[in-house]
């Protein structure tokens, strides 16, 4: 498995789960192999088969069941996945004029990873630019809330909008009004670095992979 595959799992919970799962799977396979083959010494078959079944089950949980009960209790982070829509606000580095753009964030999440695609456009529909995350992490704050931190790449628009990389630090907020990501961003755009604020609200679990 990849490095940091278990970084979003609760250590004690996943260890206990694997021990219990291994015991149940091993006992079940021993029983089945003994019935089907009449082999009295099944240890050779049991160990390899048990390991394979456990790996497949964990992979399935990580991909499909990680956000469902009771499996969600194996993880330390909340379910952030879905489509969010809102705005970014920024100040022009030269004129100091404040402006804004429509912003959409789509988050694909499993038990072991988080990936993002972001889409930006002016209110008149011009200057559309997509970006994709390169490095992502979810961190737990001192107040027991969570923040999504990611670096992204934006290819820009030839002759209008320079390609650049940037960083977002967005706090995950869930209250009676809905589910939000809110925070700051900054870029390495040339010739002037840009920065601003971002706030988006959860709209749906369905991802468009588009604006």
N, C-alpha and C positions, 0 to 999 in steps of 0.2 A: 504493500500500500504506500501511497505517497507520503512524504514528510508532512507532519502536522495533521495527519488524517483525523486524529482524535482530539484536536485542539478545542472543539466546541462540545465535547462530551464531558460529563461529570465523571472524574476518575473512579471514585468509589462505586458509583452506579454501574458504569460499564464493566468494571472488573467483576463485580458481583453478578451482573447479568450474564457475562461470558461463562463464569463458573457454573451457574445454575443451568444455563443453556447447554453447556458441554456435558453436564451430568445427565440431563434428560435425553439429549440426542444420543450420547454414548450408550445409555441403557436401552433406548429404543432400537438402535441399530444392532446391538448385540442380540437382542431378542429376535429381531426380524431375520438376521443372518443365520441364527441358529435354527429357526423354523424352516427357512427356505432351503438351506444347503446341508443341514445336519452336521455342520462342522463344529466340533467341540471346542477347538482353540481358535477363537475369532479375533484375538487381540490385533493381529497384523492388519486385518481388514477394518477393524473397529476404529483404530486411531486415525488412519488416513481418511476414512469416510467421515468420521466425526469432524475433523478439521475442515474438510471441504464443505460440509453442510453448514457449519458455523460461519465460515467466511461468506458463503452465499447468502445466508440469512441476514448477517450484519450489513452486507452490501445492499440488500433489498430494503432493509429498514432505513439505511442512510439515504437511499434514493427516493423511496415512496412513503414510508411510514413515520419518518422522523418527527413530523408535526402533529401526529395523532396520538391519542391516549392508547395505552399507557406509555408508549415509546418516547413521547416528548419529554418525559421526566428524566430521560438519560442525558439531556442536553442543558447547557448553561445559558444559552441565548434564546431570545424570543423569535417568533416567526416574523420576519421582515418581508417576505416575498410578496410580489404583486406589482401593480402599476400605480404610480403616484404622479399627481399633476399639481403644478403650482407655478412659482415665479422665482427668478433670481433678480436681485437688485444690486446695482453697482454704480460707481461714479467714474466718469471718464477721467483718465489720468492727467489729461492736459486741460480740458475745459472745466473740469470739476462738475459738469452737469450730471445730475442723477438720472438714471434710466432703468429699464427693466426688460426682461424677456420671459416668454413662456418657457416653462421647463417641465419635462417629463422624465421620470426615472422608472426604469423597469428592473426589478430585482429577481434573479433566479437563485433560489437557495435550496441546498440539501443539508443533511446533517453535518457535513464536513466542509462545505464551501459556500461562498456567497459571490455571485457575479452580477455586474451592473451594466446596463446600457442607458445612456442619457441622451436626450434630444432637446435642442434649444431652437427657438425661432422668435423673431420679432412679432409684434401684434399684427402687422400687416401681412404676415406669412412669409416675408422675405428673410434672407440670411439664415437658412436652416442649416444647422450643423449637428451631427451626431458625435458622441464620444463613447468610449468603452473603457471599463476598468481594467487595470493591469495588476494592481496589488490591492487586496481588500482584507479588512479585519474588523471584527466586532469586539469592542472592549467594554468591560463593565466599569462604570464610574463609581466614585466613592459614595454617592448617594443611592447606589443600587439601581440606577438607570443604566441604559446602554447607549453607546455611540457607534455609528458606522463611519469608519475612516477608510478612504480609498484614494489611490492615485489613478489618474485616467489619461488617456490620449485622445486628442481631438485633431482630426486631419485638416480642419479649416476649409476655407473656400478660396480657390485660386484668385489672386488679385484683390480680394475683399477682406479676408479673415485669415490671419496667419495660423499655421499649425502650431500646436503647443501641448504641453503637459500641465497637469494641475493636481491639486489636492483638495479634497472635501472632508470636512469634519462635521458630521450631522448627528444630532441627538435624536434618539427615538422617543417619541412622546405618544402615549395612548391615554385618552381621557373620554369624557362623555361626548365630546364633539367629534371624535374620530381618532384616526391613527396618522401621525405626522412624522416627517423627518425635517429637522430645522437646524441650521448652523451656518458655517462660513465656508468660503472657498477662496483659493488663490491660484494664480497661474504663472508660468514663465514666458508669457507672450512677448514677442518683440514688436516694436522697440520698447514698449512700456509694459511692465508687469501689471496685471489686473487682479482685482480682488472684489469680493462682495458678499452678500448674504443670500441664502437659499431657504425656501420653505415650500414643501410639497405635501399633499394630503393623499392618503390611500384611497384609490378609486375602485379597483377590482383585482381579483386574483388572475384574471386573464391577461396574458401578455400579447401585445400587438407586434412587437419588434419593429415599431415604426412610430411616427409622430402621433 
